[in-house]
Amino acid sequence: MSTKPFVIPKRLIWEAYRRVKANRGAAGVDAVSIEQFDENRNGNLYRIWNRLSSGSYFPPAVKAVPIPKKSGGERMLGVPTVSDRIAQTAVVLALEPDLERVFHPDSYGYRPGRSAHDALAREIHRLLFQSVWSTLSAFGQDPKRLGGELGMTAVLHTWGQTLTQHVHLHCLVSGGALRNDGQWAPSKGNYLFPVKALSVRFRGYMVAALRQAIDRGELSRVTHPGEVDRVLVDLMQVSWNV
């Protein structure tokens, strides 16, 4: 039976220490480096374990370190002490396996292997699928074309043959459409739909979807204010390949 209110294995503290040492961060407000911490490593690790297990651990203040910003000026970075970094890592190791299971798939904040850039990419990919299907569906339902519901299977590709980023979809589309009366309407020619018309419609849907996402604040991290509008206007001036 444990006499501590929180069951924290000592091996977990050791693993936290091992990770912190591998990162080789700077000293905090106590001016204790990882090398100085190691001079009494076992005692220091026991102290962290004992306080975490008993619920008496209180994190010390962080050291404010100014770092330059790409846009000019500085921002303050808080540097914890070595001991506190070990304690924080131990808490993450203890809680993360259980908490990760309950996060929504679209949650990206402060999660391992995820970033704001990943969230943006996911949203843009979603808009790409949505715009492609909206385009093909609109053409399929047009009474002058097929007048029915298409079928589509799409696969997302994010890289080209030269290993450069090239986000696009490969789509397998039915060679006709199912009408409301249950009759099959086959394609009327060698091509399902005219390529130029598809390109113009898809471009309009995709740019509109991006603009709406920006207005909703879903792409607020893309760039500086106003620059997105200029990019979208430029996109409408060029031909798109479909």
N, C-alpha and C positions, 0 to 999 in steps of 0.2 A: 504494500500500500504506500502511495506517495504522500509525503507530508507537505508537498508544495501545491499551491492552488492551480498552477499551470504546469502541465506535463510537457517539458521541452527536453528532448534527448541531448546529452552532451555531444554526441556525434554531430548533431545538427549545428551546434555552435562551432565545432571544428570545421565543418564544411563551409560555414559562413566566413570564418577566418581565412580559410584557404582561398576563397574567391576574392575577398577584399585584398589580400596580399598579392594575388595575381594581377589585380588592377593597378596596384602601386600608386595610390592617390597621395595627395599632399597632406601635411599635418593640419589639424583644426585649431581651434582657439587655445587648446592646451599645449600646442607646439610639440606634441608627441608624434614622431614619425613612426612608420611601420617597423623600422629597425629598432627604435627605442622601445616600442611596444613589445618586441620580441625578447628584450632583455629580461622581462618577467612574463613571458608569454602564458605559461600555465596559470599563474596567479591572476593575470588579467582576464583570461578566458573564463576562469572559474567565477570571477566577480560578475562578469556579464551574464553567465548562465544563472547564477544564484539570484540576481536581481530580476531577471526576466521571469524565472520560475516562481518567484515569490510575489510578483506583481509590484515590486518596489522600484522598478527601473524608471528613471526620468532622463530623457535625452538632454545633453548639455546644449548650450547655444552653438550656432554655426558661425564659422568665420566668414565675414563678408569680403569677397575678393572681386574687384572690378575687372571685367573683361571687355575688350572692344567688340562693337557690333559692326556687321558688314555695311550697314546703312549709315555708319558714323555714330560717334558717341560711345557710351559704355553702358553695360548693364551689370548688376550685382549678382554674383554667383555665391551661393551659400555652401561652404565646405564643412561637412561634419567632422568630428574627431574620428580617429581610427576605431576606437571602441564603439562609437555610435554607428559607424558604417557596418561594423560586424553585427551589432544588435539589429539594425534595420534589415540586413540581409537574412538574418536568422528568422525574423518575423515573416519576411517574404517567403522563405523556404517552407515555413510552417503553414501559412495561410493560402498561398497561391494555388496549390493543387485542388483545394476545395472550392475556392472562389472562382477559378477559371471556368468551372463547369456551369456556373449560373449566369455568366455574362452573355449578353446578346451577341450574335455573330457580327453585328454592325458596330459594336463597341470597340474603339481603338485607343482610348485614352489610358496611358500608363499600364499597358499590357505588354507582356514579353513578345518580341518579334513583330510588334505592330507600331505604326507611327501615323502622324497626320498625313504624310504622303501616301501611305497605304489606304487611308480612308478616302482620300481624293481619287486615287486610282480606282477603287471599288465603285465609287459613285459615277465616275466617268464611264467605266465599263457597263454599269447598269443602264446609263443613258444611251450607250451605243446599242445594246441589245433592244432597248425600248424603241429607239428611232428606226432601226433596221426593220423590226417587226411592223411598226406603224406604217412604214413605207410599203412593204410588200403586201400587207393586209389591205391597205387602201387601194392598191392597184388590183388586187384580186377581187375585191368587192365592187369595183367599178362596173356598172352594167355594160359599158361599152367594151369591156375587156373580157372578164370571166364571170362576174356577177355572183361570186360565191366565196366560201372560206378556204383559204390556202392552208397547207401544212408546212411547217418549217422546223428543221433541226439545225442549230447553230453552235459552232465551236469557236471559242475565243483564242486568238493567237496574239501574243504580245511582242514577239521578236520575229525579224525577217531572216532570210537565208544568210545574210551577211552578219548576223548576230548584232544588229542594231535594233533599237526599239521601234517597233512597227505594229501598233495596236490595230487589229482588224478582225473581222469575223469571216469564217468560212461557213456558208449556208447551203444546206441541202433542202431544196424547195420542191414541192409536188408539181408535177407537170400539168396541173389543172386545178380546179376548185370545186368544192361541194356546194351546190346551190340550196336555197331554202326548201325547194320541193323535193330534195333528196337526190336530184340528178347530178351526174358528174359532168362538168364542163371542161373538156380538154383544151390544151393550148391550141391557138389558132394558127401558129406558124412555127418556124425553126427556133425562135426566141420567145421566151415566156412573156417578157415585157421589153419595151425599147430602153436601151441602156442610158441614153441621154436623159430621157424623162425620169428614169429611176434616180439618176445622179442628182438632178435638180430638186426632186421631191425629198430625197434623203438629206441633202445638204440643208434644206429648209427646216426639216424636223429636228435634225441634230443641233443646229445652231440655236433654234428656239428652245430646245430642251436645256441646253447649256445656259442660256440667258435666264430661263425660269429658275434653274438651280442656283444661279448667282443671286437672283432677287430674293430667294428664300434663305440665303446665307449658307448654303450647303457647300459652296466652293469659295468661301471667303479667304482661304489661305493660299489661293492660287498665285496671286501676284499683288502688285500695288493697285490702289483704287484707280479706276479709269482705264488701266491697261487692258483688262479683259474685254471691255467694249471695243477697243481698237482692234484687238485680235479677231473678235467675232465679225466685225465689219469687214476686215480683210478676207476672212474665210468665205464670206458670201460673194467675193469678187473673183474667185478662182473656181476652176472646174474640179470636181471630185471624181475619183475613180470608184466604180462599183463593180 
